[in-house]
Amino acid sequence: MEAMRVRTTVVRDRGALLFILLTVLALVPCGLAGQGTYDVSGIVRDGISAAPVSDVQISLDGVPRVGVTDQGGRFRIQGLAAGVYTLRASRLGYEDYTLEGIRLGPGIAQELAISLTPRALDLAELVVSPGTFSYMGRTPSVAQTMSRVEIESVPQFGEDIFRAVNRLPGLTSGDYAAQFSIRGGRPDQNLILLDGLEIYEPYHLKDYADGAFSIVDVETIGGVELMTGGFPARYGNRSSGVFSMTSREPEPGVARYSLGASLLNARAMAEGTFDEGRGSWLVSARRGYLDLIVDLLKSIDLPSPSYFDAFGKLRYDLSAGQSLTLEFLHGRDHYRFDADGTTGFQDSIRTKELANNRYGNSYAWTNLRSLLGERVVVNTMVSAGLITSSRDGSENYVASPGFLYTITNKRDFHVYGFKQDWRADVARPLSLRWGVDARKLDADYAVTNTVGQNPDDPSDDTLSYYPHQTSTSLKRDGNLLGAYGSVRVAPVDPVALEVGLRYDRGSYTDDSDLSPRVNALIRLSERNSLRAGWGVFRQIQGIADVEALEGPGRYFPSERSNQWTIGLEHLTASGGTVRVEAYHRSGTRQRPAFRNFRGGLDVFPETSEDWILVHPDSLRSRGVEIYYREQIRENLAITASYALAEVTEWTSAIDNVNVPEPLDFYGEHGAPHDQRHAVNLDVAYRLSGAWTLNASVAFHTGWPGTTEHLQSFTDEQGRPDFAVRPDTLYAHRFPSYQRLDVRVTKRVTKGRGDLRLFFEVTNLTNHENIFGYDYFRAPGPNGTLRLDRDNETGFIIMPSLGVSWRGPF
């Protein structure tokens, strides 16, 4: 029966993908560029960052046809007669470029490499929003935060791009999770994009802190832009930040491949171009093999997680001003667990724990990029996605009838989208952007969670509360519509302003929201810039986010956040960067959220006795952040940051879900990831030749937590006994967090290929970082009972190593 369901899903998705392909082909105009006698082609790069530059106008004197560079900086002008030509390249934000004496004739091929010099003010792509960081040099108007070589060298458990960025100021995350919080917001309030497509659940191993690794291999990424401040109006339906990834563009010429393996996974990637550079392709795949290790150990007492992901991209230049890209992304996970457990007093009662969880995450999308005239660029995207999960688990007593919990949770979520973005560079002091994003959604959700008892409370169940069952099922479809418009203008030479307005509507939630936003950039001098932003950010509840509903099948209204940000950036004489930013964020209409107040890791957190539903009325986040990056010497680089922050939530109610007793809490308290002080320091030192040593230090003050106590009662036989009960929620602070990670990397060129080796130690000092407590009753002196506590901690000292090879076919 399961095979039939999978097969039906595949057929339905193939029909959706065929619809996407036919839709895009219908958008492609007839009459593609004909083949000429001679061609001029090449690639255009930024003269400072060496990043490819798109939308560059390429013209030849005396030739009516105009070329334009694609996202990889490539261009081609065909059908030229023999002769000598003068080439001109122009783009807003760069100095005009002229190359004379280009000869075309029999046996002469012209493949040009052009380097453009950035202007002082790039209005069309100038980043006016504060809190913006660029990785791998994909945003020429922002100082690069980390290059690809640096990302490959910095300590990062699992070689994951999400973990590489979490050392930036304003970001908080735990050791086990790849996802992060931005300035006090929830991780689901971050917009995650890959080549312009929203990725809803981009994480593997969701049974570990909601995702231990991303489903996007860092090798396939060409650039990343992270916005922690007031992002512009073209980004919507998220209230914290934007994490936008761009896939890599294959270099013209020889096709290449790369292979890699570490203690966690193995990966492979291949890329190349065809049709004399008019087209390019890239495919990659990665598999984790923790399950294979468990099988080799022949152990049924260990969790057996497995994961796999694949990415593919095909691009083709249809004409001088049009390119078509087809992409897919797929990730899947399977978590199995079958082991003996214990519970009760001194963990003396034997139990049996079972788990069988599966997750799927698949997307296919296509993008048609068109140049209309010389100054209008249109990107049209059609997409489809399927996100699935199936979770089944239980814990039963071995020697007696009864159970602690059973849970069955299934969810299917489909999304079909059409998105179109327009940019018109009207004149040098004026640029316009507008667009629309329409999505068709449907979700099928069902969960049944039954809790047999509270193992921390042996008192008589006088209320007949157990077995306690919560059950929710929902089938819903609906639409999301987003539309925006923005005007960017430079009224005077050192000032750039962007004013935008966004409209978002959700048919299934009856939300209809307007979000105004304003950002400004003032160039105080050649090396000093001031950025400021204000905006309203709204987030509509996802159609599949139905763990908390306002009533039977009713969604909560959209969340609202007002943000103010101001930042000063200084470029040092040696090319370094110093940034200071201050922000204030106030959130209202916050949606209720489920949490575990103990903070521990649990595959089925909704079955635990510390499962609570928090009803926050409002949230306030404010702080000051300092970021510094400098190449001290040729072989020494330092990156450092400090954040002073406060995240406070005002809560009207907190429900105890699996336990009947009420909870004690303060109406005003620190949010779970409130860390007053945070410091990060990265030092990279090139030892000699191909060797690099990188050390990373992280410190932050402890997060809010909850302690517990013994509460006395009299059992059925009239004897005194004790139950474990929580103190005031979030009234305690965990100890400060600190960690030192070290990675040694060696790069060697062998023949035409490159070999990279790394050895890394996470938490070199083996510092105990506590993020939660687990309490239990234990025998005390003279036959009494005492309360014992185990610490829930982050990574212990942990070595890792890996190897990768990249070379031509």
Buried (B, 14 or more C-beta within 10 A) or exposed (E): EEEEEEEEBEEEBEEBBEEBBEBBEEBEEEEEBEEBEBBBBBBBBBBBBEBBBBBBBBBBEEBEBBBBBBBBBBBBBBEBEEEEBBBBBBBBBBEEBEBEEBEBEEEEEBBBEBBBEBBEBBBBBBBBBBBBBBBBBBBBBBBBBBBBBBBBBBBBBBBBBBBBBBBBBBBBBBBBBBBBBBBBBBBBBBBBBBBBBBBBBBBBBBBBBBBBBBBBBBBBBBBBBBBBBBBBBBBBBBBBBBBBBBBBBBBBEEBBBBBBBBBBBBBBBBBBBEEEBBBBBBBBBBBBBBBEBBEEEEEEEBBBBBBBBBBBBBBBBBBBBBBBBBBBBBBBBBBBBBBEBEBBBEEEBBBBBBBBBBBBBBBBBBBBBBBEEEBBBBBBBBBBBBBBBBBBBBBBBEEEEEBBBBBBBBBBBBBBBBBBBBBBBEEEBBBBBBBBBBBBBBBBBBBBBBBBBBBBBBBEEEEEBBBBEBEBEBEBEBEBBBBBBBBBBBEEEBBBBBBBBBBBBBBBBEBBBEBEBBBBBBBEEEEEBBBBBBBBBBBBBBBBBBBBBEEEEEBBBBBBBBBBBBBBBBBEEEEBBBBBBBBBBBBEBBBBBBBBBBBBBBBBBBBBBBBBBBBBBBBBBBBEBBBBBBBEEEEEBBBBBBBBBBBBBBBEEBEBBBBBBEBEBEEEBBBBBBBBEBBBBBBBBBEEEBBBBBBBBBBBBBBBBBBBEBBEEEEEEEEEBBBBBBBEBBBBBBBBBBBBBBBBBBBEEEEEBBBBBBEBBBBBEEBEBBBBBBBBBEEEEEEEBEBEEEBBBBBEEBEBBBEBBBBEE
